[in-house]
């Protein structure tokens, strides 16, 4: 009985160890995904700030233009 009991305890410990490793792997993967999303959000926020800065600069410049000059400037920035 003692040999069988120790074998069952060892097998049970191995199963628990494998289960814990699987769970830890899932947690690590979730953290990596979360970190990647946070980096993407930060990059997008920095991009928005830069775009807003460029737009504000263009608006200040356009405020002193004639209608024709403003139209030419707008055509330059328009998507084609």
C-alpha positions as CSV (number, residue, x, y, z in Angstrom):
1,X,0.0,0.0,0.0
2,X,2.8,2.4,0.8
3,X,4.3,2.2,-2.7
4,X,0.9,2.8,-4.3
5,X,0.1,5.7,-2.0
6,X,3.4,7.4,-2.7
7,X,3.0,6.9,-6.4
8,X,-0.5,8.4,-6.3
9,X,0.7,11.4,-4.3
10,X,3.6,11.9,-6.7
11,X,1.2,11.7,-9.7
12,X,-1.2,14.1,-8.0
13,X,1.6,16.5,-7.3
14,X,2.7,16.3,-10.9
15,X,-0.9,17.1,-12.1
16,X,-1.1,20.0,-9.7
17,X,2.3,21.3,-10.9
18,X,1.2,21.1,-14.6
19,X,-2.1,22.8,-13.8
20,X,-0.3,25.7,-12.0
21,X,2.2,26.0,-14.9
22,X,-0.7,26.2,-17.3
23,X,-2.5,28.9,-15.2
24,X,0.7,30.9,-14.8
25,X,1.3,30.8,-18.6
26,X,-2.3,32.1,-19.1
27,X,-1.7,34.9,-16.7
28,X,1.6,35.9,-18.3
29,X,0.0,35.9,-21.7
30,X,-2.8,38.1,-20.5
31,X,-0.3,40.5,-19.0
32,X,1.7,40.6,-22.3
33,X,-1.5,41.3,-24.2
34,X,-2.5,44.0,-21.8
35,X,1.0,45.7,-22.0
36,X,0.8,45.6,-25.8
37,X,-2.7,47.2,-25.8
38,X,-1.4,49.9,-23.4
39,X,1.5,50.6,-25.7
40,X,-0.8,50.9,-28.7
41,X,-3.1,53.3,-26.8
42,X,-0.2,55.4,-25.7
43,X,1.1,55.6,-29.3
44,X,-2.4,56.5,-30.6
45,X,-2.7,59.3,-27.9
46,X,0.7,60.7,-28.9
47,X,-0.3,60.6,-32.5
48,X,-3.6,62.5,-31.7
49,X,-1.6,65.1,-29.8
50,X,0.8,65.6,-32.7
51,X,-2.2,65.9,-35.2
52,X,-3.9,68.4,-32.9
53,X,-0.7,70.5,-32.7
54,X,-0.4,70.4,-36.5
55,X,-4.0,71.3,-37.0
56,X,-3.8,74.2,-34.5
57,X,-0.7,75.5,-36.3
58,X,-2.5,75.3,-39.7
59,X,-5.5,77.1,-38.2
60,X,-3.4,79.9,-36.9
61,X,-1.7,80.3,-40.2
62,X,-5.0,80.2,-42.1
63,X,-6.5,82.9,-39.9
64,X,-4.4,85.5,-41.6
65,X,-5.0,84.3,-45.2
66,X,-7.3,85.5,-47.9
67,X,-10.0,83.2,-49.1
68,X,-8.0,82.2,-52.2
69,X,-4.9,81.5,-50.1
70,X,-6.9,79.4,-47.6
71,X,-8.4,77.4,-50.5
72,X,-5.0,76.7,-51.9
73,X,-3.7,75.6,-48.5
74,X,-6.8,73.4,-47.9
75,X,-6.2,71.7,-51.3
76,X,-2.7,70.9,-50.3
77,X,-3.9,69.1,-47.2
78,X,-7.0,67.5,-48.8
79,X,-6.9,63.7,-49.3
80,X,-6.7,62.7,-52.9
